[in-house]
Amino acid sequence: MKIMRHSQAVVNLGMTVTWALILWKGLMCFTGTESPIVVVLSESMEPGFKRGDILFLVGMNKKEDSIYVGQILVFKIDGRPIPIVHRVIEVHGDGQGVVDVLTKGDNNEVDDRSLYAHGQFWLQRHHIMGRAVGYLPYLGWVTIIITENPLIKYLLIGALGLVLLSSQDP
């Protein structure tokens, strides 16, 4: 009987993870971006967004999706795994959907050219993951703490496993 209870707990955990992945993939399809939710990791966008704020994104994949000065974009730089959240300060378009974009953090003194890949002076559409459409303050701190302290991550996973194993009816 004990093996049956533990097996059921493992199945329940698997179902929970599966549903979380299904919800994430559904959000990806609905928003049109590979990452519909991101956490602000630095102070570069203060006072508008603070470290630990969660941003909600929608995709910018189509040529018709306009990019304009003042818009908050999340973008990835070639060779860097972590996306950046900054504001558009300059846009140059050719009228055919090809745009060059320059960004800057609100709390930074200079534009982002020093953050871009070597020899790159502008972002193109393929660098842009999405634009911010909303946010929740401070809730991203959970992610930051877990990422910066791997021991806490393992303790939380272990505690979750213990709760699932011990919460089964006798």
N, C-alpha and C positions, 0 to 999 in steps of 0.2 A: 504494500500500500504506500509506503514511503517513497518508493521509486516512482510510483504513479503520480504522486503529488509534486515531486520535483520535476518530472517530465512535463506536467501541466504548467508549472511555473516557467519552465524554459520556453514552452510553446507560447504562453502569454507574453513573455518578453519579446519573442520573435514577432508576434503579431503587432505588438506596440511599435517596434522598430519599423516593420513593414508599412504600417499605416502612416507613420511619420514620413517615410520616404515617398509614399504615394501623395501625401499632402504637399510635400516640397516640390515634387515633379509637377503636380497640378498647378501650384503657384507659378512655377517656371513657364508653363504653357500659357496660363492666363495673363501673365505680365509681359511675356516676350523677352525675358532676360534670364541669363544663367544663374543669377543670384538676386532673387526678388527682395531679399532682406540683407542689409549690411550693418555693421557696427562701426561707428566713428572711433578710430583708434588713437588719434592725436588731438592736440589743441589747435591745429591749424585753421579750423573753421569757426573758432570762437569769435564773437559771442553768439552767433547764430546756432551752431551745433557744438555741443560739448563732448568731450571724450566720454564714451559709454552710451551715447544716444543711438537708437536704432533707426535706420532710414528704410523706407519702403521705396522700391524702384519700379519703374516700367521701362521696357526696352526702347531702344532708338535704332532699330535695325533697318528700317525702310528709308529710302532716299527722301520720302515725303516728310519724315519726322524732322521738324525744324529744330535747329539749334540756335539759340540766341544768347546775347550778352546778358548776364545776370542769372542764368540757369545753373542749378547745382547738378553736376554730373559725377558719376562714379566711373572711373576708367582704370585700365590696366596698362602698364608700361611693359614693353617687350623685355623679358628677362627678370621681371619682378613678380613674385607670386601674390603679393598683397595689393588689393585695389586701393585707389586713392579717391577721396571725396573732396572736390574743389569746385569753385565757381568759374564760369566762362567769363573771360574779360575781353576776348577778341575773337571774331569769326570772319573768315574769308571764304566765300562760296563762288563756284563757277557757273551757277545757274542750272547745272545738270545733276545736282545732288552731291557733288564732291565738295567737301568743306575741309578747311584747316581751322583748328580750334586752339586757342591759347587759354590756359587756366591759371588760377592763383588761389591759394588759401586766403580766406578773409583776414586771418591773423598773421599772415606772412608779409614781409616787406617787399619781396620781388615775385615775379611770375614763376611758373613751374618749369621753365626750360632746363634748369639744372637737374630736375627730377627725371626728365625724359631720357630716353636711350641716347647713347653717344651719337652726336651728329643730327639728332632729331630736334626740330624747332617747333613743330606743331603736332597736335593730335589729329588723327583721321577717324572716320566713323568706326572702323574696326577696333579701335582702342576703347571705345565707349561701351560700357556694360549697361548703362541706363541712366535715367534722370530721377532725381528724388521727387516724390509726390506727397510724402508725409513722413512723420517721425514720432517716436516715443522717447521721451527723455529718460536717461539713466538706466533703462532696462538692459542695455548691452553690457553693463558691468559684470554680469554673471559670466558672459563669454570671455571678457578680458581677464578676469581673475582665473578662470579655468585654463585659459591659454598660457598665461604667464606663470602659473603654478601647477605644473603637471601632477604633483603629489595630490593636490585637491581634486583634480580630475579623477585620479584612480580611487581616492577615498569615496567620492560621490558614486562612481560606478559600482564599487564594492557595497556601499550602503544600499543602493538601489537593488542590487542582486539579493542582499540579505532580506530586504523588505519583501521582495517578491517571493523568496523561498519560505519566509516565515509567515506570510499572510494567508497561506492556504488553510482551509478548514481541516481540522484533525480527522 
